[in-house]
């Protein structure tokens, strides 16, 4: 998303109603609110679609999403370009093609089924999913995972945590506090080589082997990798190691796919372009203003569910939450 989004004219009825008409909901129930899923968002929108405060909140949410995505995209691209300069990532890779999937008017299950129909019927593969924030990438991946036996998701988070642990440990062994000056190309290459992805005792995992550490990520994910000295330095490491992590992720996903596993990866094009796969999809909305409505509805629903008691009028609780969220 390197190019700024062009805003579409704000049409409240089109933006708020289109895509949720099939739910035919005149009221929102406690069970629907507690579900906190795509149907909850649709019900909240149906409940508030004629409210001017809600319409304005939707517009603001969309503007924030676009601004944040553009800013994040620029940062990611800067990291990718730095990785290309270091020779970690190839500079001559042609941009891969993504199949556009319009999610407007579809449930998460319908979107998931549409994508699953285009994946191999037998064996493993790597499925790449991108799209503007708010189009439902995470929800879609969760749905696909629930529908395909043995499917797994990939996250770069533990790679960044592992590299951070190694960087901090290296500094400690030299008797000093972590400092970004240690993140030289030579050190990053050395630490990245200490990470190994493979099957251990029949399960895929990341092994950290170096600087006196020999551990599997699954065994230390909630201990060593969550220590304050790691957590506080992850942003600094992530900024400098995008190339190393993307390369590691590409190799790991390929290995899992070739073993017969369906690997689901969602994120941004800037980095996922470097993970090899012919199965690439981009979630989009033919009316992008609906994205703001969905995000606003998610925030309102999250606030309302915590305020709901007993026999409360659910619609009234939702409207009260609208007032709080809009005023925040």
N, C-alpha and C positions, 0 to 999 in steps of 0.2 A: 504493500500500500504506500508506495513512495510518492505517488501523485496525489495532491489534495483532492478530497471528494467534492464533487459539485452538488450543492444542496438542491433538492427538488422542492417545488412549491409546496407549502404546507396546506394540506387538505385534511382537516380533522376526520371527516367521515371515512374518507378513503384510507387514511393512515390507521385509524383506530378500529374500524369495522372489518376491512378487507382482511381475509385470512382467519377470522374468528367467527364468521357468520355460521359456519357449519356446526358450531357448538350449540347454537340456539338456546342461549341461557338468558333467562330474564332475572335470575337471582343467583347469588353465590352462596354455597352451603359451607358449613364448618368442615366437612370432610374434604371438599375441594380445596379449601384454603390450607388445610393441614398437609395436603399432599405436596405442596411447594414444587410443582412441576409445570410442564408446558400448559396443561389444562388449567392450572391455577392462574397463570398469566392471562390466558384467554378470558377466564371468568372475571378477573379484576378489570380488564379492559372493557368487557361488556357492561360491567356495573358502572364504570366511570366515564364512558366514552363521550357523554354529552356535557361533562363538567369542564368549564373553561380553565380552571386551575390545573386539572389533569392534562389538558391539551398543551398548556404552556410548559408543564413539567416534561412532557414527552419531547417537545422540541428542544429543550435545554439538554436533556439526556442524550439525544442524538448528536447535538453539537459537541458535547463533551467526549462521546465515543469517537467521533471522527478526529477530533483534535488529538486525543490520546493515541489513537492508532497511528496517525501520521507521525507523531513524535517518536513513538516506539519503533516504527518502521525505519525512520531515519537513523536512529541509534543502532539498530540491528544491521543496517546496510553499512554503516561506518565500521562495525566490527567485522563484517564479512570482507570488506575491502582491505582491512588491515591484515586479515588472515590470508588473503590472496597475495599481498605484498610479502608476507613471511614465507609463502610457498606451502602453507598448510592446506589451503583449498585451491582448486584449479581456477585459473582466470579465464579460460576459454570455454567454459561450460555453457551451451546454449540454453536459454530459459525453457524449462519443460512445459508442456501443455497441460492445462487443467480443464476437466469437464465441469461446466457450470451447472449447479443444481439450485433452482429457484425454490426457496422454502416458503414463499408466500402462500398462505391458504392451506398449508400442509401441517399435519401433526408430526411430532418427532419420530413416531413409529413409521409414518409414511416416508419421511425423508430417509430414515435408516434402511427401509425395505428397498427404496429406489437405488441406493448405493450398493446394497448387498447383491442385488440382481446383476450388477456389473462386475462383481468379483468372481474369481475362479470357484467353481462348484466343488472342486476337490483340491487338496493340498494347501500349502501356505502361501502367503503373499504379504506385501507391505502396502497398507492403504494410507495415503497422505490426504489430510483434510485441512483446508485453509478457508479463510473468509473474514470479513469484517467482524469485530467484536459485536456480540448481540445477535448474530445469525444462528447461534445454537450449536457451535462446534462441539463443545463439551458434552452437551445433552445427546447429540447425535452419536458421538463415539460411545457413550454409555449404553445407548439403545442397541447399537451394532454389537457391542461386546456381549450384551445379554442374549442376543439372538444367534450368535455363532459359538458353538461349543469350543472351548479351549482358546478363544481369542484373547489377546493380551494387549495392553496399552504400553507405550513407551513414553517416558518423561526424561528430560535432560537434567532435572533437578539433582538427582543423586550423582551425576557426573560432575556437576559444578561443586557439590559438597565434597566429593572425594578429592578433587584437585585442590580445593581450599584446605582440606585437612593436611594434604601433603605439603602445601606451601607453608602453612603455619608450623608444621612439624620441622621442616627444613630450617626455618628461622630460629625455632627453639633450640635446635641442635647446634646452632652457631651462637647461641647465647644472646639472642636479640629478639625484640618484638617484631611481629609481622610488619613489613613495609612494602609498598607497591614496587619499590625499586628492585625487588628480588624477581619480579616477573619478566625476566629476560627471555628471549626466544629459546635460548639454550636450556634454561631451567624448565620452561613450560614443556618443551619437547621431552626432557628427561622425566618429568613427573607424569606426563601423559602416557609414556611407555610403561609406567608402573601400574597402569590400569589394564585389566584383561577381562574380556567378556566371553563367557562360555557356559557350558553345562557342568555343574558341580553337584554330585549326588543326584543326578537326574533332573536338576532344575537350573534354568538360566539365571545367571547372577553376574555381578561385577566383582572381580577380585582386586583388592588393593595390595600390592606386593612391593614394598620398598620403604626405605628410611626406618627400618625396624618394625614396620607394620605389615602384617600378613592376615588379612581379614576379608570376609565377604560382606558386601554392602548390606545384604538382608539381615546380617547378624549385628551390625552396628548402626543401622539406620536411625534408631531411636536413642542411641547412646552417644558414641563418639561423634557422629555426623550432626548431632543436634547440640553439641556443646557450644557455649557462648563464643569461644574463640573461633569457631567455624562459622556460626551464624552471622556474626557481625562483619565478617570479611567476604562473604559470598558475593555481594554486589561488585566489589573491586575485582575479584577473580573472574566473575562472569563477563565483565566488560572486556577483559583481556584474553579470554580463552574460548570465545565463540567458535573459532575455527577448529580448535582441537576437539571440542565437545561435539560439534556437528559431524566431524569426520568419524569420531568414535561411535556416535549414534548411527550413522549410516552403515558402518560395518556390523554393528550389533543387530540392527533391524534386518539386514540382509541375511545374517547367519540364522536368525530365528525363522524368517520366512522360508529359507531353503530347508529348514528342518521340518516344515509342515505346519508351522504356527501362523495364524492370521494376526499380523501386527498392526495396531491402529495408532497412528501418529497424527496429532492435531497441533496447529500452531500457525506460524507466519511463513509466507513464501520465501522471504529473504534467506532464511536458514534451511527450510525444508526442501528447497530446490536442489540441495546438495545430497539429499538422501535418495538413492536410486530406487525407482519404482514406476511402473507404467500405470498404476492405479491412483490417479490424482483427481481430487474433486475440490471445487471451490463453492462454498455455500454463499448464495447471494439472495437479495430480495429485489424484485422488480419495482417495488415501492419501498425505498430505503427508510422512509419516515416511520415505518412500522417498527424498525429496530429501536427507536427511542421509546415507543409505546411499550414494547416488551420489557426493556430495561426499567422503565418507570414502574411497570406493574410488578416486576420482581422485587424492587425495593419496598414497594407498598405492602406486598404480600408478606415479606419477611418481617416487617414491622407489625403488621396486623395479627399474625399468628401468635405472637408473644403476648398480645393484649386480649386475646379471645378467652372468655370465661363462660362456662355453663351454657345458659340459654340466651346469650347475647344475640342481638340482631347483627348478623354477620356483615350485611351491607353497611350498616352504621359504623361498625368497627373499621371496615375498609375505608370509608370516607373520612373517619377521624385520622387514620394513618396517612391518608393523602395529605391532609392539612399539616401533619407533623413533618412528613418527608419534604413537602414543598417549601416549608419554612426553614428547613435545615440549611 
